[in-house]
Amino acid sequence: MPNSAAVPGRPRSRDAAGLPAVTPDGIIAAALDLTAHHGLESWTLRQLAAAVQAYPAVIYHHVGDRESVVRAVVDRVIGMFPLPSERLPWRDWFRALAVELRTVLSRYPGVARRISVQGLTPEAAAPSIDRGMCVLQLAGFGEESAEVYRFLTNVICHLISVEDEHTRHAEQHARDLAAWSRHSDDVTRPGLAAMSASLRAVAENPQRRETYFTDTFDYAIERCLDGIEARLEVIRRR
């Protein structure tokens, strides 16, 4: 049973305490705020109850258990980004989708990882899927449209989730970058030396450090689009 004594001494009547009514929308809004500040997996139902000044049992009553709240949060976040125009060519459409997703998901750490691992509800995913699939089918991907859509959206969410983790552990990331930068003169391991030199160029340049994740994200998306474009040529020659 939920613990209904999470906030000892609170008047049982919200009206008597001068508190607004608890609603599902208010609960989800509070969970969104906790996610923005702490990450999706780092807040508890007790913290959420405190944020809306209620008992955990009230959360259960209006929304459900923590998993239900998390699903609602993810659905709400996905509804925040504007879909690219269906008039865009397929490559421009997915490039724009990647930018919009990164802009929104980066504000709510952990949501991208959740999507990467568990996906979305059909209701939340439907608007993007409908438009993205139409763009791909119009471009000529045919029966492979679904595979292309899943591949590109999974890559986008994975890249954002990796950035989330690095941002959460920024100091460790900086130490790791510095450690990797120390091998640029290792003539016995030329591959490692080349990688080290590349990372050293980032570590020693404040502007490149600042844009590291944006540059990495943009590069990865463009190379994925290159590969999908090459696949489209194969499909067209069938």
Backbone bond lengths (Angstrom), bond angles and torsions (degrees), N, CA, C in turn:
res aa  C-N    CA-C-N  psi(-1)  N-CA   C-N-CA  omega(-1)  CA-C   N-CA-C  phi
1 M - - - 1.466 - - 1.524 109.73 -
2 P 1.356 118.20 142.51 1.453 120.21 177.08 1.519 110.90 -62.71
3 N 1.288 116.94 146.96 1.457 122.04 178.61 1.521 108.95 -80.31
4 S 1.321 117.57 110.32 1.469 120.98 -177.71 1.512 112.44 -90.56
5 A 1.334 116.74 6.43 1.460 119.53 179.41 1.517 111.20 -111.57
6 A 1.352 116.25 36.26 1.460 120.32 -175.64 1.512 112.15 -71.69
7 V 1.345 116.95 -23.66 1.457 119.91 -177.22 1.528 107.86 -127.51
8 P 1.335 117.06 82.32 1.470 120.69 -174.16 1.526 111.62 -59.54
9 G 1.328 115.60 143.68 1.449 120.54 172.76 1.511 114.92 83.87
10 R 1.324 118.68 -1.89 1.457 120.24 -179.73 1.521 109.84 -76.76
11 P 1.338 118.61 136.44 1.466 119.97 175.71 1.519 109.93 -57.93
12 R 1.342 116.88 140.96 1.459 119.83 -177.38 1.528 110.52 -70.73
13 S 1.315 119.43 -26.00 1.455 122.50 178.45 1.528 109.69 -92.07
14 R 1.350 117.41 121.72 1.462 120.26 177.44 1.517 110.84 -67.46
15 D 1.323 117.18 -34.40 1.460 119.93 177.05 1.526 110.42 -61.16
16 A 1.342 115.84 -43.26 1.463 120.05 -179.45 1.521 110.93 -64.54
17 A 1.323 116.27 -30.67 1.463 120.08 -179.93 1.521 112.54 -87.66
18 G 1.328 116.97 -3.47 1.458 120.40 -179.23 1.512 113.65 72.85
19 L 1.343 116.23 28.16 1.456 121.14 -177.50 1.524 110.32 -103.09
20 P 1.338 117.14 145.49 1.471 119.74 177.42 1.522 110.50 -70.12
21 A 1.318 115.58 160.29 1.458 120.59 178.51 1.525 110.14 -65.19
22 V 1.320 116.05 143.82 1.458 121.06 175.63 1.527 108.01 -84.16
23 T 1.323 115.88 130.46 1.463 121.40 179.50 1.528 109.32 -128.75
24 P 1.329 118.17 158.13 1.465 119.60 174.96 1.519 112.22 -55.65
25 D 1.331 117.33 -41.39 1.457 120.62 -179.88 1.529 111.35 -62.97
26 G 1.330 116.26 -40.91 1.456 119.68 178.89 1.521 112.30 -66.65
27 I 1.320 116.41 -37.04 1.463 120.66 177.80 1.524 110.26 -64.32
28 I 1.327 116.69 -46.20 1.465 120.27 -179.40 1.523 110.75 -65.74
29 A 1.334 116.89 -38.26 1.467 120.33 177.64 1.530 110.35 -62.00
30 A 1.326 116.91 -41.57 1.467 120.36 178.18 1.525 110.75 -66.19
31 A 1.326 117.19 -38.67 1.463 120.82 178.15 1.523 110.87 -66.27
32 L 1.323 116.66 -36.58 1.465 120.48 175.22 1.520 110.64 -61.07
33 D 1.320 116.48 -42.97 1.467 120.55 -179.86 1.523 110.75 -64.83
34 L 1.326 117.29 -41.74 1.463 120.36 177.28 1.526 110.85 -63.77
35 T 1.330 116.26 -39.23 1.460 120.37 178.39 1.513 111.20 -64.00
36 A 1.328 116.96 -42.59 1.465 120.69 179.84 1.520 111.67 -61.41
37 H 1.324 116.85 -35.36 1.464 120.46 -175.86 1.523 113.99 -91.59
38 H 1.331 117.57 -28.53 1.460 120.18 -172.85 1.524 114.54 -124.22
39 G 1.313 118.33 -14.83 1.454 121.21 -175.15 1.519 111.00 97.64
40 L 1.312 116.97 150.90 1.463 122.16 -173.30 1.516 113.03 -60.39
41 E 1.320 117.75 -36.07 1.463 120.65 -175.50 1.520 113.70 -95.77
42 S 1.324 117.67 6.95 1.465 119.51 -171.49 1.524 114.15 -112.33
43 W 1.311 117.89 8.43 1.470 119.65 173.21 1.526 109.47 -117.06
44 T 1.323 114.48 154.51 1.457 120.62 -178.12 1.526 110.24 -108.39
45 L 1.326 115.15 165.30 1.464 119.75 176.52 1.522 110.51 -64.58
46 R 1.320 116.46 -32.63 1.472 119.63 177.17 1.530 110.71 -64.99
47 Q 1.344 117.24 -41.22 1.464 120.18 176.59 1.525 111.11 -63.74
48 L 1.326 116.10 -39.47 1.459 119.86 178.59 1.522 110.76 -64.47
49 A 1.334 115.91 -41.83 1.465 119.62 177.81 1.522 110.85 -60.91
50 A 1.325 116.39 -41.68 1.462 119.68 177.94 1.527 111.52 -63.93
51 A 1.336 117.00 -35.73 1.461 121.05 -178.94 1.522 111.99 -65.05
52 V 1.336 117.35 -32.08 1.469 119.87 178.85 1.528 110.71 -101.23
53 Q 1.343 115.52 7.91 1.463 122.09 177.56 1.538 110.99 54.70
54 A 1.314 113.64 54.98 1.463 120.19 179.40 1.515 109.04 -144.37
55 Y 1.314 116.16 178.87 1.451 121.96 175.76 1.533 109.56 -89.23
56 P 1.329 118.40 153.23 1.468 119.63 175.70 1.520 113.33 -53.87
57 A 1.332 117.00 -32.85 1.464 119.70 179.45 1.524 111.66 -60.16
58 V 1.315 116.59 -29.55 1.469 120.54 179.36 1.530 110.07 -69.18
59 I 1.339 116.62 -36.46 1.464 120.60 176.46 1.519 109.65 -62.73
60 Y 1.323 115.70 -46.89 1.461 120.67 178.17 1.527 110.83 -57.89
61 H 1.305 116.40 -42.33 1.459 121.03 -176.91 1.529 111.75 -64.62
62 H 1.331 117.20 -43.45 1.461 120.96 -173.01 1.531 113.87 -87.65
63 V 1.337 117.67 -34.59 1.470 120.46 -175.09 1.529 111.95 -124.14
64 G 1.326 117.05 -44.04 1.458 121.03 -177.01 1.515 110.38 129.60
65 D 1.336 115.94 -159.75 1.459 120.25 -179.31 1.530 110.11 -76.12
66 R 1.324 115.69 -176.97 1.469 119.12 -176.25 1.524 111.64 -60.11
67 E 1.310 117.30 -39.83 1.459 120.60 179.19 1.526 111.23 -59.56
68 S 1.307 116.54 -39.58 1.464 119.91 177.82 1.517 111.41 -64.81
69 V 1.327 116.27 -39.71 1.465 120.18 177.77 1.522 110.27 -65.23
70 V 1.341 116.66 -43.52 1.463 120.87 179.96 1.524 110.45 -60.24
71 R 1.322 117.65 -43.86 1.464 120.53 178.08 1.526 111.16 -59.62
72 A 1.320 115.09 -41.92 1.463 119.30 179.44 1.524 111.31 -66.14
73 V 1.326 116.89 -37.99 1.467 120.89 177.40 1.522 110.66 -62.98
74 V 1.327 116.80 -47.63 1.462 120.61 -179.54 1.523 110.46 -61.43
75 D 1.324 117.03 -43.82 1.462 120.17 177.98 1.527 110.94 -60.70
76 R 1.320 116.23 -41.19 1.471 120.12 -179.55 1.527 110.74 -65.11
77 V 1.327 116.90 -42.55 1.465 120.28 -179.97 1.523 110.92 -62.95
78 I 1.332 116.31 -43.78 1.462 120.04 -178.99 1.525 111.24 -62.70
79 G 1.314 116.84 -28.54 1.457 119.94 178.11 1.513 114.25 -77.17
80 M 1.331 117.56 -2.33 1.465 120.51 -175.16 1.523 114.51 -86.29
81 F 1.339 118.19 -23.19 1.465 117.69 -172.70 1.525 110.32 -95.47
82 P 1.333 116.45 142.31 1.465 119.87 179.52 1.517 111.06 -76.20
83 L 1.309 116.79 135.20 1.456 120.40 177.67 1.523 110.54 -74.73
84 P 1.324 117.21 138.08 1.467 119.62 175.42 1.532 110.38 -60.92
85 S 1.307 115.72 155.46 1.458 121.18 -179.60 1.521 111.21 -64.27
86 E 1.321 115.68 139.44 1.460 120.35 177.67 1.530 112.18 -68.69
87 R 1.331 117.15 -10.13 1.466 120.49 178.69 1.528 112.72 -82.84
88 L 1.338 116.78 -8.44 1.460 119.52 178.88 1.524 111.06 -72.61
89 P 1.338 117.94 146.07 1.470 119.52 169.49 1.525 109.33 -59.93
90 W 1.342 116.07 155.56 1.468 119.81 -171.80 1.515 112.57 -56.07
91 R 1.323 117.39 -40.93 1.457 119.26 -176.96 1.527 110.97 -67.59
92 D 1.310 116.94 -43.36 1.463 120.63 176.95 1.528 111.08 -64.09
93 W 1.344 115.77 -35.10 1.469 119.38 -179.13 1.525 110.59 -63.62
94 F 1.316 117.38 -46.67 1.465 119.63 -178.18 1.528 111.85 -74.14
95 R 1.323 117.08 -29.93 1.461 119.18 174.04 1.526 109.77 -63.79
96 A 1.333 116.88 -43.91 1.463 120.77 178.51 1.525 111.27 -66.52
97 L 1.343 116.30 -39.59 1.464 119.83 177.71 1.521 110.78 -60.43
98 A 1.322 117.14 -42.09 1.460 121.32 -179.88 1.525 110.93 -60.71
99 V 1.317 116.55 -44.08 1.471 120.90 -179.57 1.526 110.35 -64.24
100 E 1.340 116.71 -45.98 1.465 120.41 -178.60 1.531 110.96 -64.56
101 L 1.323 117.13 -43.26 1.461 120.15 179.13 1.519 111.35 -62.50
102 R 1.308 116.87 -44.23 1.469 119.40 -179.49 1.525 110.58 -64.23
103 T 1.320 116.98 -40.06 1.464 120.32 179.71 1.519 111.24 -60.23
104 V 1.332 116.74 -44.92 1.463 120.63 -176.08 1.524 111.63 -80.26
105 L 1.324 117.82 -49.38 1.460 120.32 -174.91 1.521 112.31 -65.10
106 S 1.321 117.68 -29.88 1.463 120.34 179.23 1.521 112.00 -64.32
107 R 1.318 116.95 -21.88 1.471 120.21 178.81 1.527 111.52 -77.51
108 Y 1.326 116.67 -16.08 1.456 120.94 -175.66 1.528 109.57 -129.29
109 P 1.330 116.55 79.57 1.471 120.82 -175.41 1.528 112.17 -54.43
110 G 1.309 114.68 138.42 1.451 120.56 178.20 1.515 114.01 96.80
111 V 1.334 117.53 -21.75 1.465 119.72 -179.47 1.523 110.52 -69.03
112 A 1.324 117.64 -41.05 1.470 120.29 179.14 1.525 110.86 -61.42
113 R 1.331 117.25 -41.87 1.468 120.23 178.79 1.522 110.50 -64.41
114 R 1.315 116.78 -41.75 1.459 121.20 178.20 1.534 110.40 -58.74
115 I 1.335 116.68 -44.01 1.463 120.26 179.54 1.522 110.08 -65.86
116 S 1.339 117.12 -41.44 1.462 120.83 -179.74 1.520 111.59 -60.32
117 V 1.333 116.39 -39.68 1.467 121.01 -174.28 1.529 111.71 -85.93
118 Q 1.331 116.88 -42.96 1.465 119.58 -170.60 1.527 114.10 -116.79
119 G 1.314 117.24 -6.50 1.451 119.15 178.57 1.517 112.87 75.35
120 L 1.339 115.14 -167.46 1.455 122.51 -178.31 1.523 110.30 -117.44
121 T 1.316 115.48 163.80 1.457 118.85 170.13 1.528 108.01 -72.98
122 P 1.329 117.47 151.72 1.473 119.24 178.33 1.526 112.68 -55.94
123 E 1.322 116.46 -37.45 1.459 120.14 -178.78 1.524 111.78 -62.24
124 A 1.345 116.38 -41.90 1.463 120.06 -178.94 1.523 111.73 -73.53
125 A 1.327 116.04 -36.88 1.468 120.44 -174.91 1.521 113.66 -81.43
126 A 1.327 117.78 -22.30 1.456 121.50 -169.93 1.531 115.14 -54.41
127 P 1.340 120.73 -47.39 1.468 118.81 -177.42 1.527 112.81 -59.30
128 S 1.317 117.19 -45.00 1.468 120.39 -179.61 1.522 111.04 -68.38
129 I 1.323 116.52 -42.41 1.460 119.60 -179.36 1.522 111.01 -63.65
130 D 1.319 116.81 -45.42 1.466 119.83 -179.75 1.522 111.03 -55.86
131 R 1.326 115.92 -48.20 1.460 118.94 -176.36 1.521 111.63 -73.52
132 G 1.331 116.72 -44.42 1.454 119.70 -178.34 1.517 112.60 -63.81
133 M 1.321 116.84 -41.32 1.461 120.42 178.64 1.526 110.63 -64.59
134 C 1.320 117.35 -40.69 1.469 120.11 178.31 1.523 110.98 -62.08
135 V 1.331 116.69 -40.96 1.464 121.32 178.97 1.534 110.02 -62.55
136 L 1.330 116.87 -43.38 1.461 120.92 -179.33 1.529 111.78 -68.37
137 Q 1.309 116.82 -41.86 1.459 119.48 179.63 1.521 111.25 -65.98
138 L 1.317 116.27 -38.44 1.463 119.94 177.29 1.523 110.94 -63.99
139 A 1.344 116.70 -32.81 1.463 121.05 179.74 1.517 112.50 -74.51
140 G 1.342 117.31 -16.29 1.452 119.81 177.18 1.515 115.66 108.52
141 F 1.329 118.61 13.60 1.466 120.21 -179.91 1.526 112.75 -75.28
142 G 1.316 117.05 -18.25 1.458 121.24 174.29 1.508 113.96 55.13
143 E 1.347 116.34 -128.40 1.459 121.16 -176.18 1.521 113.07 -66.16
144 E 1.316 118.52 -16.40 1.465 120.73 -179.97 1.532 112.73 -89.31
145 S 1.317 116.77 1.60 1.471 120.04 -177.49 1.523 112.05 -56.53
146 A 1.337 116.76 -43.23 1.470 119.40 -178.18 1.522 111.67 -64.71
147 E 1.347 116.73 -41.89 1.469 120.04 178.69 1.521 111.07 -64.08
148 V 1.332 116.50 -41.37 1.462 120.61 179.29 1.516 110.44 -64.01
149 Y 1.331 116.51 -44.44 1.469 119.91 179.99 1.520 110.70 -61.19
150 R 1.333 117.00 -47.66 1.469 119.83 -179.44 1.521 111.21 -62.71
151 F 1.318 116.93 -42.94 1.460 120.29 -178.86 1.527 110.88 -60.01
152 L 1.319 116.96 -50.53 1.464 119.95 -175.25 1.526 111.89 -67.49
153 T 1.324 118.01 -42.62 1.467 119.02 -179.72 1.527 111.29 -69.39
154 N 1.335 117.23 -34.39 1.469 119.14 175.92 1.521 111.58 -65.24
155 V 1.324 117.11 -41.63 1.468 120.64 177.90 1.524 110.27 -62.06
156 I 1.322 116.84 -44.61 1.468 120.61 -179.59 1.523 110.31 -58.78
157 C 1.330 116.99 -50.52 1.471 120.13 -177.34 1.523 111.73 -66.66
158 H 1.337 116.98 -36.12 1.460 119.49 177.84 1.524 111.02 -62.96
159 L 1.316 117.52 -45.93 1.461 120.89 -179.68 1.527 111.05 -60.97
160 I 1.327 116.45 -40.55 1.464 119.88 179.75 1.525 110.25 -67.54
161 S 1.334 117.08 -38.85 1.462 119.45 -179.74 1.527 111.56 -65.87
162 V 1.333 117.06 -36.67 1.466 120.62 176.06 1.531 109.93 -64.05
163 E 1.318 116.04 -43.29 1.471 119.42 178.05 1.525 110.66 -61.90
164 D 1.340 117.06 -40.08 1.467 120.88 176.51 1.524 111.01 -54.05
165 E 1.337 115.58 -48.11 1.454 119.88 -177.22 1.522 111.59 -64.83
166 H 1.311 117.14 -42.46 1.467 120.13 178.10 1.523 111.40 -64.03
167 T 1.323 116.01 -38.13 1.468 119.54 179.58 1.524 110.56 -66.71
168 R 1.330 116.73 -39.31 1.466 120.76 177.74 1.512 111.61 -63.03
169 H 1.316 116.91 -31.81 1.467 121.94 -176.94 1.529 109.52 -119.38
170 A 1.324 115.46 52.22 1.465 121.06 -172.99 1.528 112.60 -60.02
171 E 1.331 116.92 -39.89 1.467 119.12 -178.28 1.527 110.83 -65.98
172 Q 1.321 116.61 -41.75 1.460 119.79 178.08 1.518 110.32 -65.84
173 H 1.308 116.93 -38.97 1.467 120.55 178.41 1.525 110.24 -60.95
174 A 1.339 116.57 -41.37 1.461 120.28 179.09 1.528 110.95 -64.24
175 R 1.335 116.30 -39.74 1.471 119.68 178.13 1.523 110.76 -66.54
176 D 1.322 116.76 -40.78 1.460 120.11 178.97 1.519 111.10 -64.19
177 L 1.326 116.36 -40.87 1.458 120.37 179.02 1.522 110.65 -62.04
178 A 1.331 115.51 -41.97 1.462 119.75 178.59 1.530 111.11 -64.90
179 A 1.340 116.78 -40.60 1.465 120.33 -179.90 1.529 111.10 -64.22
180 W 1.309 116.64 -42.31 1.452 120.37 179.38 1.524 112.14 -67.39
181 S 1.313 116.58 -23.54 1.460 120.83 -177.07 1.521 113.79 -78.18
182 R 1.334 117.80 -7.42 1.462 121.41 -173.20 1.518 113.96 -88.05
183 H 1.313 118.16 2.91 1.461 120.41 -174.02 1.529 113.02 -112.18
184 S 1.324 116.79 14.79 1.468 119.39 -174.29 1.530 113.01 -68.00
185 D 1.326 117.98 -17.62 1.463 120.71 -179.55 1.532 112.86 -106.07
186 D 1.308 117.07 14.78 1.464 121.24 -177.72 1.530 109.59 -80.24
187 V 1.331 116.77 97.23 1.462 120.99 -176.28 1.524 111.74 -73.67
188 T 1.333 117.13 -16.27 1.468 119.43 -179.97 1.528 111.74 -78.77
189 R 1.326 117.26 -19.62 1.464 121.16 179.85 1.536 108.76 -132.49
190 P 1.323 116.33 80.41 1.463 120.55 -173.24 1.530 114.14 -61.93
191 G 1.336 116.72 -33.33 1.464 119.02 178.11 1.520 111.30 -65.65
192 L 1.333 115.55 -46.87 1.457 120.44 177.50 1.524 110.37 -62.48
193 A 1.336 116.94 -40.23 1.464 120.90 -179.85 1.526 110.77 -61.74
194 A 1.323 116.64 -41.27 1.468 119.93 -179.79 1.521 110.94 -65.51
195 M 1.338 116.17 -42.74 1.465 119.28 177.51 1.519 110.80 -64.44
196 S 1.318 115.90 -42.01 1.458 120.47 179.71 1.522 111.25 -61.72
197 A 1.336 116.80 -41.58 1.461 120.34 179.45 1.525 111.02 -62.80
198 S 1.328 115.50 -38.84 1.461 119.53 178.31 1.524 111.42 -63.47
199 L 1.335 116.61 -43.91 1.460 120.49 -179.60 1.524 111.48 -73.32
200 R 1.315 116.04 -31.13 1.467 119.26 176.99 1.527 110.49 -64.32
201 A 1.331 116.38 -37.95 1.461 120.01 177.89 1.526 111.10 -61.14
202 V 1.335 116.28 -31.98 1.466 120.73 176.13 1.524 110.16 -75.27
203 A 1.330 116.46 -47.78 1.465 121.16 -175.46 1.522 112.19 -60.29
204 E 1.319 117.23 -33.45 1.466 120.82 -174.65 1.520 113.42 -92.06
205 N 1.318 116.80 -1.24 1.461 120.53 -178.31 1.525 109.16 -118.88
206 P 1.339 119.43 107.30 1.474 121.34 -176.93 1.525 113.46 -56.13
207 Q 1.328 116.99 -38.08 1.460 119.35 -179.00 1.535 111.01 -67.34
208 R 1.333 116.37 -40.34 1.468 119.29 178.82 1.520 111.31 -70.27
209 R 1.328 117.18 -33.69 1.467 119.39 174.70 1.523 110.02 -62.88
210 E 1.321 115.74 -40.33 1.465 120.87 -178.76 1.524 111.87 -64.38
211 T 1.319 116.48 -37.27 1.471 120.58 -175.81 1.529 112.77 -101.85
212 Y 1.326 117.22 11.09 1.467 120.87 -173.59 1.528 112.24 -54.58
213 F 1.322 117.46 -50.55 1.455 119.57 -176.03 1.527 111.90 -70.87
214 T 1.316 116.40 -37.48 1.465 118.66 176.37 1.520 110.46 -62.78
215 D 1.326 116.73 -44.83 1.468 120.61 179.39 1.530 111.24 -63.35
216 T 1.337 116.03 -43.79 1.467 120.20 179.29 1.520 111.07 -63.40
217 F 1.323 116.07 -43.53 1.455 121.54 179.55 1.526 110.51 -61.51
218 D 1.317 116.86 -50.44 1.467 120.91 -178.37 1.528 111.10 -61.28
219 Y 1.326 116.76 -42.45 1.463 120.29 -179.81 1.523 110.50 -62.43
220 A 1.339 116.60 -47.09 1.459 120.42 -177.45 1.522 111.20 -63.23
221 I 1.323 117.18 -42.41 1.463 120.06 -179.73 1.524 110.20 -64.30
222 E 1.329 117.47 -44.88 1.469 119.95 -179.48 1.522 111.95 -62.45
223 R 1.342 117.78 -39.53 1.451 119.69 -179.98 1.531 110.72 -69.83
224 C 1.325 117.87 -35.77 1.458 119.90 174.79 1.525 110.77 -63.87
225 L 1.310 116.43 -42.04 1.463 119.99 178.59 1.529 110.88 -65.18
226 D 1.331 116.25 -36.36 1.472 119.52 174.77 1.520 110.55 -58.24
227 G 1.335 115.24 -46.35 1.457 119.48 -178.49 1.518 112.16 -64.54
228 I 1.320 117.14 -41.44 1.462 120.67 178.91 1.528 110.72 -67.23
229 E 1.329 116.28 -35.62 1.463 119.30 177.46 1.527 110.84 -65.10
230 A 1.330 116.34 -39.09 1.463 119.85 176.19 1.525 110.19 -64.29
231 R 1.314 117.01 -37.98 1.462 120.26 177.41 1.526 110.82 -64.48
232 L 1.318 117.08 -38.49 1.461 120.52 178.38 1.510 111.77 -59.99
233 E 1.327 116.85 -37.82 1.465 120.03 177.35 1.516 110.63 -62.73
234 V 1.332 117.23 -38.39 1.471 120.97 177.12 1.526 110.25 -63.44
235 I 1.317 116.29 -44.53 1.471 121.15 -179.71 1.523 110.68 -61.87
236 R 1.322 116.61 -40.32 1.464 120.42 -178.02 1.524 112.64 -68.60
237 R 1.341 117.03 -25.40 1.470 119.91 -178.20 1.530 112.48 -84.53
238 R 1.299 117.31 -4.86 1.469 120.17 -178.15 1.539 110.78 -65.98
